[in-house]
Amino acid sequence: MTSTQPLPRGISALIPDARAKATPGELAAAQLLHLRTATVPVPVLAAAAALIAAQLEDPDQATREAAVAVHARLLAAIEDAEPDRLSSATRS
């Protein structure tokens, strides 16, 4: 919280706000872990895998486990990409 924001009062002061403490990488890993299906170009999958890779060695065990799971799913999706989709994506 910044000094310009008022402190929570009443019942809201008792409710923990986990999102305020999470880093952008932790939030992204948690959100991507719940993703079941999506249609995206292979280069976007590769970029996401590269970004998540930075979290594979995170000191926080929960972040590391989520990053490993998401990274594995991204790599599997890249490997399972249809050959014509992969070749058209690499031409772009």
DOBAMAR-667953 format. One line per 5 residues: number of its first residue (from 1); their letters; for each residue x, y, z of C-alpha. Coordinates in nm, 4 decimals. Example, Ala and Ser with C-alpha at 12.3 -4.5 7.8 and 13.67 -1.06 7.14 Angstrom:
BEGIN
1	as	1.2300,-0.4500,0.7800  1.3670,-0.1060,0.7140
END
This chain:
BEGIN
1	mtstq	0.0000,0.0000,0.0000  0.1171,0.3502,-0.0658  0.0843,0.6297,0.1850  -0.1933,0.7881,-0.0244  -0.4201,0.4870,0.0223
6	plprg	-0.6216,0.4697,0.3424  -0.5633,0.1725,0.5676  -0.8427,-0.0857,0.5663  -1.0902,-0.0520,0.8496  -1.3468,-0.2777,1.0048
11	isali	-1.3911,-0.6281,0.8666  -1.1806,-0.5501,0.5577  -0.8772,-0.5074,0.7814  -0.9138,-0.8728,0.8867  -0.9342,-1.0171,0.5343
16	pdara	-0.5907,-1.0944,0.3903  -0.5246,-0.9615,0.0424  -0.2932,-1.2218,-0.1116  -0.2975,-1.0512,-0.4520  -0.1259,-0.7436,-0.3150
21	katpg	0.1684,-0.9606,-0.2049  0.2011,-1.1673,-0.5238  0.4547,-1.0752,-0.7879  0.3478,-1.0416,-1.1524  0.5221,-1.3711,-1.2295
26	elaaa	0.3390,-1.5511,-0.9505  0.0053,-1.4170,-1.0699  0.0783,-1.5152,-1.4298  0.1839,-1.8655,-1.3291  -0.1288,-1.9139,-1.1186
31	qllhl	-0.3567,-1.7885,-1.3955  -0.1887,-1.9939,-1.6678  -0.2012,-2.3074,-1.4536  -0.5822,-2.2984,-1.4671  -0.5942,-2.2479,-1.8422
36	rtatv	-0.7345,-2.5552,-2.0160  -0.7665,-2.4618,-2.3841  -0.6610,-2.1716,-2.5970  -0.5724,-2.1167,-2.9596  -0.2609,-1.9067,-2.9946
41	pvpvl	0.0269,-1.8947,-3.2429  0.3235,-2.1179,-3.1581  0.5606,-1.8196,-3.1188  0.3322,-1.6863,-2.8441  0.3567,-2.0228,-2.6663
46	aaaaa	0.7352,-2.0135,-2.7015  0.7493,-1.6599,-2.5618  0.5272,-1.7588,-2.2669  0.7505,-2.0606,-2.1987  1.0571,-1.8364,-2.2008
51	liaaq	0.8944,-1.5912,-1.9598  0.7794,-1.8648,-1.7225  1.1255,-2.0256,-1.7313  1.2539,-1.7416,-1.5135  1.0276,-1.8676,-1.2339
56	ledpd	1.1553,-2.2284,-1.2485  1.4246,-2.1488,-0.9912  1.2105,-1.9198,-0.7716  1.2866,-1.9511,-0.3994  0.9146,-1.9830,-0.3215
61	qatre	0.8150,-2.3491,-0.3547  0.4538,-2.2785,-0.4606  0.5686,-2.0410,-0.7348  0.8313,-2.2897,-0.8507  0.5809,-2.5783,-0.8638
66	aavav	0.3266,-2.3709,-1.0573  0.5957,-2.2512,-1.2976  0.7165,-2.6071,-1.3601  0.3608,-2.7264,-1.4329  0.2819,-2.4342,-1.6626
71	harll	0.6174,-2.4588,-1.8399  0.5620,-2.8296,-1.9058  0.2141,-2.7602,-2.0476  0.3473,-2.4880,-2.2743  0.6273,-2.7095,-2.4045
76	aaied	0.3809,-2.9953,-2.4626  0.1509,-2.7610,-2.6548  0.4414,-2.6484,-2.8720  0.5409,-3.0091,-2.9420  0.1799,-3.1074,-3.0187
81	aepdr	0.1229,-2.8168,-3.2581  -0.0017,-2.9209,-3.5988  0.2819,-2.9191,-3.8535  0.1045,-2.6756,-4.0878  0.0326,-2.4410,-3.7966
86	lssat	0.3943,-2.4571,-3.6864  0.5311,-2.3899,-4.0337  0.2960,-2.0971,-4.0936  0.3788,-1.9567,-3.7514  0.7527,-1.9713,-3.8152
91	rs	0.7126,-1.7829,-4.1438  0.5592,-1.4819,-3.9673
END
